[in-house]
C-alpha cells in the first residue's frame, strides 16, 4: 500500500492495544468469525473498512486472513478511524 498508512504510523493506543482482548469481546476470540452479520474476523471488520485499510493485500475478507494479518490491518484502520472503530476498544 504505497503511500498509505502503515502499522508503524498507528497511534500509540493502537500499537499497545490488547488485540486478543478486543477480539475476545468482538467475536469471542474467533479470528475466523463469519456469522453473517456483515462483520468478519476476530476484530469484526466491515468489508469496506478491510479494503480501506489495505486488507486485500492479505485476503479477500478479514476472516480469511491470519490473526497477525488482521492485527496489521487493524493498526492501519486505527490510523484512519481511531480506536473507536471497535466498540470493545
MIKE-375196 format. One record per residue (C-alpha): residue number from 1; residue in one letter; x, y, z. Coordinates in Angstrom, 1 decimal, always signed. Layout:
! residues N
   i aa     px     py     pz
 NUM  A      X      Y      Z
...
! end
This chain:
! residues 89
   i aa     px     py     pz
   1  X   +0.0   +0.0   +0.0
   2  X   +2.4   +2.6   -1.2
   3  X   +1.9   +6.0   +0.4
   4  X   -0.8   +4.7   +2.7
   5  X   -0.9   +4.4   +6.4
   6  X   +1.4   +1.9   +8.0
   7  X   +1.3   +0.0  +11.2
   8  X   +4.3   +2.0  +12.3
   9  X   +2.3   +5.2  +11.9
  10  X   -0.5   +3.9  +14.1
  11  X   -1.5   +5.9  +17.2
  12  X   +0.2   +4.8  +20.4
  13  X   -3.1   +3.3  +21.7
  14  X   -3.2   +1.0  +18.6
  15  X   +0.4   +0.0  +18.9
  16  X   -0.2   -1.0  +22.6
  17  X   -3.7   -2.3  +22.3
  18  X   -4.5   -5.8  +23.5
  19  X   -5.8   -7.1  +20.2
  20  X   -6.6  -10.5  +21.7
  21  X   -8.8   -8.9  +24.3
  22  X  -10.6   -6.8  +21.7
  23  X  -11.1   -9.9  +19.6
  24  X  -12.4  -11.8  +22.7
  25  X  -15.0   -9.0  +23.1
  26  X  -15.8   -8.5  +19.4
  27  X  -16.0  -12.2  +18.3
  28  X  -15.5  -14.4  +21.2
  29  X  -11.8  -14.6  +20.1
  30  X  -12.7  -16.4  +16.9
  31  X  -10.3  -15.0  +14.3
  32  X  -12.2  -16.8  +11.5
  33  X  -15.6  -15.4  +12.5
  34  X  -18.1  -15.1   +9.7
  35  X  -21.5  -15.2  +11.3
  36  X  -23.5  -13.4   +8.5
  37  X  -23.8  -10.2  +10.4
  38  X  -21.7   -8.2   +7.9
  39  X  -18.6   -8.2  +10.0
  40  X  -15.6  -10.5   +9.6
  41  X  -12.7  -11.9  +11.5
  42  X  -11.6  -11.7  +15.1
  43  X  -11.8   -7.9  +15.1
  44  X  -15.1   -7.8  +13.2
  45  X  -14.1   -5.7  +10.2
  46  X  -16.7   -4.3   +7.9
  47  X  -15.7   -5.3   +4.4
  48  X  -15.4   -1.6   +3.4
  49  X  -13.0   -1.0   +6.3
  50  X  -11.0   -4.1   +5.5
  51  X  -10.5   -2.8   +2.0
  52  X   -9.8   +0.8   +3.0
  53  X   -7.1   -0.3   +5.4
  54  X   -5.3   -2.4   +2.8
  55  X   -6.6   -5.8   +3.9
  56  X   -6.9   -7.1   +0.4
  57  X   -3.1   -7.4   +0.4
  58  X   -3.6  -10.4   +2.7
  59  X   -7.0  -11.9   +2.0
  60  X  -10.4  -11.1   +0.3
  61  X  -12.0  -10.8   +3.8
  62  X  -10.7  -10.5   +7.3
  63  X  -12.0  -13.9   +8.3
  64  X   -9.7  -15.5   +5.7
  65  X   -6.6  -13.7   +7.0
  66  X   -4.4  -14.8   +9.8
  67  X   -4.6  -13.3  +13.3
  68  X   -1.3  -11.4  +12.6
  69  X   -2.6  -10.0   +9.3
  70  X   -5.8   -8.9  +10.9
  71  X   -3.8   -7.0  +13.6
  72  X   -1.6   -5.3  +10.9
  73  X   -4.8   -4.1   +9.1
  74  X   -6.4   -3.1  +12.4
  75  X   -3.4   -0.8  +13.2
  76  X   -3.8   +0.8   +9.7
  77  X   -7.5   +1.2  +10.3
  78  X   -6.8   +2.9  +13.6
  79  X   -4.8   +5.5  +11.7
  80  X   -7.8   +6.1   +9.5
  81  X  -10.6   +5.9  +12.1
  82  X   -9.1   +5.8  +15.5
  83  X   -9.7   +3.1  +18.1
  84  X  -13.4   +4.0  +18.1
  85  X  -13.7   +1.6  +15.1
  86  X  -14.0   -1.1  +17.8
  87  X  -16.8   -0.8  +20.4
  88  X  -14.7   -3.1  +22.6
  89  X  -11.5   -1.0  +22.4
! end
